[in-house]
Structure formats: C-alpha cells, structure tokens
Amino acid sequence: MRAKEKSGRSRPEDLGPPNGFAMLPWLLMGMGSFSNLLQGKTGNPWLAGLGLLVFNSLYINVVFRAFNKQAREARVTKQSLLALTAVTFALAIGYGGSWLMFFPLLGLATGSVLRGRQLVPAGFALSISAAVVGGLREGWDAAGIAYGTFLSVMVTAAILALAETVKELRTTREELARTAVEKERLRFSRDLHDLLGHTLSVIVVKAEATRRLAPRDLDAALGQVADIESVGRQALTEIREAVTGYREGSLATELDRARDLLDAAGIEAVVRQSGPPLAPQTAALLGWVVRESATNVVRHSKATRCEIEVTGTAERTRLLITDDGRGVGSTAPGSGLKGLAERLAAAGGSLESGPAPRGGFRVTAELPVTEFSTGPVVEERTP
C-alpha cells in the first residue's frame, strides 16, 4: 500500500477483476432514442418508454450476471438474454432510426454471456438479423449497425475471456506459491527432526560413555568429550545448511557416523556396501535412512548387533538395516520413517519397516538408479 501511495500509480492487479460496471457506460448508445422519446418524436411514447425501461433493466441484469461463472451459466441468465433479444427486435422493428443502436448493445450482452462454440454462430446470426432489420427500416444507411453488432459480440467475448484467463493464471500462481511454501516448511521440519534426533542421540550416548569412563580412564573420557564437541559443531553447520536448503547428505559419511554411533552405544556394527556408485540424490536419500534408522536402533531397540547392507544393480539400489533388538517399540513407523517413506516414494522408490522374520527390526529402502558410473564398489566393515 505504501509503495503504491509513493508511486502514485496502481498496478493492474490492484484494480481488481472486471465487473458489470464496466458495461454500463455503453448504455449511452441508447441516448438518441431516449432523446427522441423526450422530444415527442416517437410514436406510442408510453409503449416506447416501457420498452426502453425493460431493455435497460434486462441489459443490466444480464451483464452483471455475466461476470460470475455460476450465474452466467444459469438458465435464468439465458432466459434474460432471450428476453433482451426479443425486446431489441421489437423496438428496432417498431421504431427504426436511433433505436437500431440497441443491436450493438445486445451484441455486448451476448458476448459477455456466451462462450465456446455458441459464440460465433450467435454472433453471425445476430449481425445478419441486425442487417436485415436495419435494411428494411433505414436502407443502406444502417449497414454499420450489422458491423457494429458483430464487432461488439466478438470483442466483448475476447476481452472477457482474456480477463478470465488472467484471473485463473493469477489464482494458479498463488496456489503454486502456497504449495512451494508448504513443501519448504515440510522439508525444513523433516530435516530438523532427522538432524536433531540423530545428533542428540549421539551426544547422549557419548555423554553416558564419558560418565562410565571418567572414573577409570580419564584420557578416554576426554576423547569422548572431544567427540561431543565435534558432533555439536557439525550439528550447527548442518542446521545452517538445512535452513538455507543447501544440505546434501552423503551415504558414505552417514555410514561412518552410524558405525561410530553404534560402537559408542556398545552395539556391534556390520556395514556392507556393493554395486555401482550411486547418484548424488540416491546417496542423499539413503543417507537419511541410515541416519534415522541408526538413531532408532540406539534409542529404542536395546540391540547388541546391527547390520547395514547396501546393494545395487544397474536398475535399483537396495538398503537393508536389521538389528537383533526388540524393535522400535511398535510395528507402526515413527514420524521420521514416515517422512522418509514419502521422500523415497516421491523419487520412485519405497521404504518398508517392521519386525524381522527372525526377531529384531528391519528397514528396507529401494530406489531406482538414475545415474551411475562403471566400476563396482565392494566394501565390508566390522568393528
């Protein structure tokens, strides 16, 4: 508002959509017949005055309803337009002269109501009728009435259709903007959940290790404290990257972190990786799964062993994480795994989690391979 006041100019969107008031000034085209009526140059003045009143009333009703799609397509609007057509023909045939100007006004009303395939036939039929009536009443002097009628139908319809298209595009743009904001808010909430959940779990585990080690091995306890400091600094960096939206996960990094976290919690970690190198997006998504799953194992499973296996072919990559604990607490995945399942589904993959057949808990993630390089990667790590 302030910017508009400073510039002194209004933007097009500030003016609002067109409405029925834009069609009212054209009623001045009927001033000639009104003038003749006041000057007593019209026969049957009471009948002519009634016709003029009915025409204006019907015209105003039709054009105001034309700017609302539901009202425009209603049967009563079409009936009002037919009544307006009948009054126009009656006045033009009965009086001629300046009363023929009601044909272009009828064209404006017709162009504001009709759309699609009905428009062109109706425009031609109305123009030909105006030419016939004008020719019978005034001869060649009324030739311009037919042209004006056709022009008013087509131009009005084109302008209003364009205005409706602009309105729809503006609505679509606003909806896309709202969707983008919602997606960014969802991305940030998921990233924050995954980052803080994992980081806090690491800090808690290492703090517990520090407490156990401090009485008997001060150097080892100080090493755990240094790890806590390092994890905290890394978490700050990752949160800044998550806020700006530039954070890209690394599967190799997350595998190393998961192994360190599991080791610190006293859980035997076995990591296996084979298959072709992964595309960055695939590696990032699987890295999130590793991070969330390792955090759940430490926080909920009470497991003694956790296996993380990444296998890949030229078509698909599969991540399998199993532990021998009691599971995540229920068969229903938590909010972290639900969010990851949605992310993988959006990328054409899948994520399933639940009790393993031989006990414990299992998380399985699969993604299609979009890019890969030649040369397999085979790696196995155990503590």
N, C-alpha and C positions, 0 to 999 in steps of 0.2 A: 504493500500500500504506500509506504513512504517513497519507494523508488518511483512509483507511478506519479506521486504528487510532485516529486522533484523534476521529473522529465516533462510533466505536463501532457503526456501522451498516454493513450491506452493501448495495450496490446490487443490483438484480435481475440484471444481467449478471455480477456476481461469484459468484452462486450456481450458475452453470452450467446446462446444459440438463437437463430432467427425464430420469430413467432408471428402470430396472426396480425399484430400491429403493423408489421412491415407491408401488409397487403391492403391496409385501409386507405392510404393516400390515393390509390388508383381509383377509388370511387369518385374522385374529382372528374373522371372522364364522363360521368353522367351529369355534370353541371349544365350542359347545354339543354338537355331535356327538362331539367328542373327549372331552368330559366324560362324556357318556353311555357312551362306549366304556370309559373307565376305571372307571366305577361299575358295569359289568356290565349295563347296561340295554339293550344292543344284542345281538340275536341274531347268531349266527355271528361272534363278535368278531374271530377271525383274518382272516376274509374282509373284514369291515368295516375292520379296521386296515390291511390291504393296499390296499383301495380308497382309504382316506384318504391313505396314503403315495403312491400312484400319482397321485392328484388333485393333491396339493401339488407333487409333482415336475414334473408336466406344466404346472401353472399357472406355476411359477417359470420354467420353460424358455420358455414362450410369451411372458410379459410382458417378460422380458429381451431376447428377440429382437425384440420389437415396436418397440424404440427405435432400431433400426438398419434403415434403409430396405431395404438389400440383403437382410439376414437376414429382415426382415418379409415380403418378397415371395417368399422362397424356398419351394419346395414342402414342405420338411420342417416349416416353421412351420405351414402349413395342415394338414398331416397331424397334427401335435401338437395343434392346436386341435380337429380332428375326434375325436381320441382322448380329449381332455379332455371333449368333449361327450358321448361315449359313456359315460365313467366317471361323469359328473354324472347322467345319466339313470338309469344302473344303481343308483347309491347312493340317488337320490331315490325311485325306484320301489320299491326293495327295503326302504328303512327309513323314508321319510317324516319327519315331525316336523322336528327341527332340521337334518336332512340336506338339507332343501329349500333351505337357505341357500346351498347350493353353486350354485344357479341365478344369483343376483346375482354371485357370483364368476366364473362362466362368462361372464356379461354383461360384466364388466370385461375379461376376457381377449379376448372377441370385439371389444369396442370399441377395444381397443388394437391389434388386428391388422388389422381390415377398414377399408377406405376407399372413398369414392366410392359407386357405385350398389349395391354389395354390402351396404352397411351397413344401410340402412333395412329391406329385406326380411329380412335375417338377424335384425335386432332384433325385428321383429314376430313372425317365426316362433319365435324363442326364447322370447319373452314368452308367446305363446299356448300353447306346449308346457309352459312352467312353470305356467301357469294350469290346464291340463288335468291334469297330473300332481299338482299341489297340490290340485286339487279332488277328484280320486279318492282321495287319501290322507288329506286333512285337512278337506275340505269348504270352506265359505266362510272359515274361519279362515286359509286360505292365499292369500286374494285379494291381499294385499300383496306376495306373492312375485313375482307377474307384473308388478306395477307397478315394484317394485324392480329386477327384471331388465331391463325396458325402459329405465328411467332410468339404470342403470349402463352399459348399452351406449352410449346416446346422449351422456351427459355425458362419459364417458371419451373417446369418439371426438372430441367437440368440443374438449375441453381439449387433447388431444394434437395435433390438427390445428392449433389455435391456436399451440401451442408450436413446432410445425414451421414455421409461417408466420413467427413472430417470429425464429426461427433463420435462415431464408432471408433475411429482411429485413436482419438484422444482417450476414450474410455479404455481401449486396449492398451495404450501406452501406460496409463495409470495402473492398470491391472498388472502389467509386466513389471512395473516398478515395485508394486507391493509384493509380488512374488519374489523378486530379487532380494528385497529386504528380508522377507521371511526365510529364504534359503540361507542368506548370510547369517541371520540370527541362529538358525538351526545348526549351521556349520560351526559357529563360534561356541555354542553351548556344548556340542558334541566334543569338539577339540578340547575345551576347557575341562569337561568331565574326564576324558581319557588322560589328559596331561596331569591334572591334579591327582586323580585317583592313583595312577601309577607312581608319581613322584612321592606322594605322601606315604604310600606303601613302602617304597624303598627307604625313605627316611625313618619310618617306624621300625622296619626290620634292622637297619643298621644301628639305630639307637639301642635296640634291645641287645644286639651283638656287642656294642660298646659297653653296656652295663654288665654283661656277663664277663667280658674280657678284662675290664679295668682292674679288678682285684688281683689277677694273676699275671697279666701280660699287658703292661701299660703301653708298650710300643704298638702292639696290635690294636689296642683300643684307640690310640691316637690315629692309626691308619684308618679305622672306621670313621672317626670324626672328620678326617680329611675327605673321605668319600662323601660324607653327608654334606660338607661344604660344596664339593664339586657338583653333587646332584642338585643342590639348591641353586647354584649359579646356572647350571644347564637348564633348570626349570624356568628360571626368569627369562632366559633367552628364548626358549620355546614358547612361552606365553606371549612374549612380544611378537614373535613370528605368527602365532595363531591370531592375534588381534589384527595384524595387518594382512593376514590371509596368504602369506608367502611361505608358510611352513610346508615342506615336503618331507615325508617320512622316508627312512631308509631301512630296508628289510635287514641288511647286514648289521646295521647299528642296533636295531631293536632286538635282533637275536643275541648280540653280545650283552645288551643290557638285561635281557630276560635271563640269560645264563648267570650273570652276576647277581641278580636279584634272587634267583632260586638258590644259588650257592649260599648267599648270605642268610637265607631263611632255613638252611640245613636241608634243602631238597636237592636230590641228585638230578642234574640236568643233562639230558642227552639231546644234542642238536644234529640233525642230518639235513643236508641240502644237496640236491642233484637236479640235473636238467639244464636247459639253456638259460643264459642270463635273462633277467626279467626287464620289461619296460618300466620306466620310472613310475607311471601311475599304478601299475600292478604291484610293484615293490612297496609303494607307499601304502596302499590299501592293506596288503598282507602285513606290513609293519605295524599298522594299527591293531590288527587282530592279535598279533603276537604280544603286543604291549598289554592289551586288555586281558587276554587270557592268562598271561603270566601273573598279572596283578590279582586276578581272581583265584588262581591256584594258591598264592601266598596268603591271601586274606581269608579264604573260605574252605579250602579243601583239606587241610591237615595231611597233605600227601607227603610221601618220602621220595617219590620219583616222578619226574615229568619228562615226557618225550615230545620233542618238536621236530616235525619232519616236513620238508618242502620238496616236492617232486614236480617235475614239469615235462611236458611234451611240446611238440610244435603247435598244438592246438589249445591246450589248457594247462593251468598251473594249480596244484593242489597243496594245501597246507593242512596238516593234521597235528593236533595237540591233544595229548592224552596224559592223565595222571592217575595214580592209584589211591587217591583220597576218597573222601565221602561225597564228592560232587560240590557244586556251587551252592548247595542248600535247597534247591528245588529243580524240577525239570524245566521250569519256565525261565528263559534267559532274562538277565537284568537289562537295565536301560542301555548300558554300554554295548552289550551284544546285539540288542535290538537295533540300535543306531547303526552299528557296523553292518548288520544284515541288510538294512536299507541302502547303505552306501554300495555294498557289493552288488545288490540287485540292480541298482541304477547303472552299474558298469557291466551288466550282463552276466554276473556271477551269482553265487549263492553262499550262504553261511548257515550251518546247522550245528546245534549244540544239544547235549543231553548225556544221560548216563552211558558209559561204555559197556559193551556186552559182557566183559569180564570184570566189571566193577570200576569204580572211579568215574571220571568225567571226560568227555571227548568233545572237541570243537573241530569241525571240518569246514574249510573255506575253499572255494573253487572260483577261478577267474579265467576268462578266455584270454589267450595270448594275442596281443595286438601288434607287438614289435618284439623281435628277438634277434640276437646275434648268433653266429655259428660258434660252435665250441661249447661242449657241456661243462657244467660246474658240478664237481662232486666234492662234498665236504662232510666230515663227520667229526663232531666234537663231544667229548665226555669230560667230566671233571677229573 
